[in-house]
């Protein structure tokens, strides 16, 4: 019977034991997604601004660097285009956290209404 008690007293798996593997899995998944979602061209992309910024701050920052085309799934995700070179660099300098290929964000966007010219 002592053999059975040894099986029952085996150490239980704790959350701490899984934290490192789960953290590595999350970091790797995010890295792969970031590489796969990188903008294909430098003239149009989805831009993710910090969540602590107001929607007005994000829109103003994006509009200063290019033409605001649509609002993504959240108020701080914007689709921006520009004919000027280095759009990605300019958006990062304006505070963008992440740049994503606009085709990936096109399913959940709301077009921006434009004033008649």
N, C-alpha and C positions, 0 to 999 in steps of 0.2 A: 504494500500500500504506500510505501514511501515514494515509489516511483510516480504514483499518481499525484501526490502532493507537490512533487517537483514540477510537474507539468502545469499545475494550477497556480503555482507561485511564480510563473514566468513574468518578467517585467512587462508592464503594459506600455503601449506606445503613447507618448505624450505629444502635445502640441509643439513643444520646444524641439523635439526630435524632427518634426516635419517642417519647421519654420525655414531652415536653410534651403532644403530642396524646393519648397514651394516658392520661396523668394527668388531663387535662381530660375525657376520655370517662368515666373511672372516677368522677370527682367528679360529673359530670352524671348518670350512671346512679344513683349513690347518692342524690343529691338528689331525683330523680324518684321513686325507690322510697320514700324517707322521706316525701315528700308524699302518695304514693298509699297508703301503709300507715298513715297517721296514724289514730289511733282515731276511730271514727265517733261514739262516745258517751263520756261521762265516767264511766260506771258500771261498765265492764268493759273490760279491755285486757291485752295481753301486755306484759310488762316485761322489758327486757334489762338485767341488772346487770353490773358490770365482771367480766371473766373472771378477774381476780386475786382476786376475792372467793371465799370458800368457799361451797359450796351452802347451808350452814347460815346464813352471814351474809346471803346473798341472800334466803333464805326468811324469816328473822327481820325483815329490813327491809321486805319486802313484807307480811308478816302484821301488822306494826305499823300499816300504812296501810289495810289492807283484808282481805278474806277470800281466802285462798290457795285457788284452785280446781283448778289443774293445774300440772304441770311441763312445759315445752316440750321442744324437741329437744335442748337442753343444760341442764345443771343450774342455769344462771344465767338461764334464760328461764322466766318464771313467768306464769301467768294469774291476774289479781287482779281482784276486784270489790268494790264498796262502795256503800252507799246514802247515805253521807255525801258532801257536795259537794266539788268540787276534787280528785278522786282523782289526776288527772294532775299537778297542781302538787305534791301531797303526795308522790307517788312520785318525782318529779324531785328534790325536797328530800331524800328518803331515800337518794339515790345512783343512781337509775336513769339509764342511759346513753341508752336509746331506748325509746319507747312505740310499740306497734304495735297495729293493730286486731286484737282477739282472734280474729275470724273467719279471718284469714289464718294464724294460728298453730294453729288448731284441728285441723289434719290430723296434727300431730306432737306431741300432748300425752299425758301420762299423768295421769289424774285423781288427786287427792290423797285418800288414805283418811281418812275422818273417824271419830273415836271416837263410839260410840253415845251419845246424850244421855240 
